[in-house]
């Protein structure tokens, strides 16, 4: 797995000269998870774009609570909250477990509220024949409840373990690259529009 870090290279214009800040949330915590391969590839595409500031929120590296309403007092949680708070947009990388998304991802979402508000959320999913799309459809109403805007087009990988080689590269990347560009255009439009709106009139649900 690559050594993820903040990357800031340029700007699309948007609000002043600040690049759009995108937090990539890695939803799987399983041992031997394939999610890091998918996330590494996607983050590589984001950085190739050159106009986005990228941060990683890895659920496996966050001390999440295991009881609703009980907040874990751990430095990793405070750091995660800061990352989510300063993000202008999110991309959730999720597997599909039993026709839905991981419990650890739900915990991470539920432990935050205002951090998601009036911001766009894109999805990169993976799984069996469905490519994780059932997990994405379960996530949409969750983020709607949190006053976030979900991006219509997604990036999905059906049977990804057959599509990526040992170096984490796609054997045939054309469709995935095209889907990523479409999703990022929508994410960037919403991210810049909502950032401008929040600056002019802070959101209050």
N, C-alpha and C positions, 0 to 999 in steps of 0.2 A: 504494500500500500504506500502511496506517495506521502511525502511530508507536506501536509496541507498548511497553507498560511494565507494571510491577507494579501491580495494582489490588487494594486491600484494603478491603472494605466490609461489615462486619458478620460474623455467624456464625450457623450453624444450631443451635448449642448444644454438641454434641459434647464434646470434651475441653477443659474450661475454657471460655474465651471466644475461643480462637484460631480464626480461620476455616480451613477446609480449603484447603490449598495445592495447586493443580493446575498442573502443567507441561504446556503444549501443545507437542508436538513436531511441527514441520513437516518432512516427510520428503523433499520434492522439492528438488533443487538445479538443475534444468534452467533454461536461459535461456528467458524467456517463460513460465515455469511458471504453471499455473492454481491451484496450491496455496495461494498467498497470498490469492486471492479466497475460496476455501473456508474457509481458516483465519480470515480477518478476520470473515467472517459468523459462524462458530462462536464465536469469542472474544467477539463482540458479544452472542451469546446467553448466554454464561457471565456476562458482566458485568451483563446484564439480570437475571440470577438474584439478584445482590446479596449472596450469602452465601459467595462463594468468592474466594480470593486467586489471581490468575492470573499466570503467567509464561510467556514464550515461549522455546522452544529451537528455533532455526532452523538446520537442518543446513547451509544455505548460508553461514551466518555463523560456522561452527565450523571450525577447522583440523583436519580429520580425518586420521588416518593412512591410508596406502595399502598398508601391509603388515601382516599379522596379527602382533600382538605388539610392533610398533614404535609407541611412543607419541609423538605430536607435542608438542613443548614449545612451547606458544603460549598467551598469556593467555586466548584465547577458549575453549580447552579447559578450563582451570582454572575459568573462570566457568561453563561449562556443567556441569561436575561438581558445583559448588556448588548450581546450580539443581536438578539432579536429586536431589541428596542431601537438600535441604530440602523437596522436594515430598512431599505425602502421597498424591498420585494423579497419574496421567498420562493424557493423551489424545493419541494419535498420529494425525496427519492425513497420510494416505498416498494416492498415486496407485497405479494398477496398471500396471506395466511388464511386458509379456510374461508375463502370468498371475502376477506376483509383485510384490514391493515394491522400492524403489530400493536400489542398492548403498550409497549414502552413509548411508542409514538403518541398514542392517546394520552398517556401520562404527561409527556412533554407539552402537548398542546393544552391540556387542561390546567397545567400549573402556571399558565400565562394567559393574559386576557388583553390588556390594552396594547401589548406589543404587536398583536396581529391586526389591530383595528385599522380600517381604511388603507389597507395595503393589498397588493395582488399576490396570489399564490399560484405558482405553476407546479406541474407534476411530472416526474419521471418514474415510471413504474416497470416492474418486471415480475415474471412468474411463468406459469405453464402456458397453455394454449391461449389464455385470455390476455397474457402480457401484463397482468396486474391491474387491468382496468376496473375490475370490480372493487378493488381496494380504493381506487381513485374516486369512484362514484359514492363510496361510503364517506370519504373525507370531505366531499363538497358541502353537504349540509352542516357538517361540524364547523367548517370555516365560515359558512354563511351566518351561523349563530354567533360567531365571534366578530361579525361585521367586516370580514375580509372578502375580497373579490377573487374568485377562482377563475383561472384562465381556461378558456374553452378547449383549445388544442393541447394535446399532451405528447410526450415522448414515451413510447412503451416498447418493451422487449419481451417477446414470447420466446420461451425456452432459451434464455440468454447464454446459458452455459455451453450451448452449441454454436453460439454466434461470436463469442469472444475467444481469442487465443490465449496462450499462457502469459503473454506480455500485456494482456488487457486491451488489445486492439481488436476492432471489429473486422471480420473477414470481408464483409460487404457493407460499408458504412453509409452508402448513398442515402437510403431511406431515412436512417436515423439522423443524419446531418441535416437533411431537408426538414424533418419534423422539428428538430432543435431550433433551426432558424425561424420557422414559423412561430413556435411557442415564444421564443425570445423577443420577436417583434411585438407580439401582443403583451408580453410581460413588461417590456420596456415602455410601451405606450401607456399602459395603466400605471406603472411605477412612477413615471415622470409626471403624469397628470395628477395623480393622487398626492405626490410629494408637494407639488405646487399648491394644490388645494389645502393641504394640511398647514402649509406655511402661511397661507392667506387667512385661513380660518380653522384653528385647531379643532379636530374632530371630537365630538362629544356624543356618545350613544345614550 
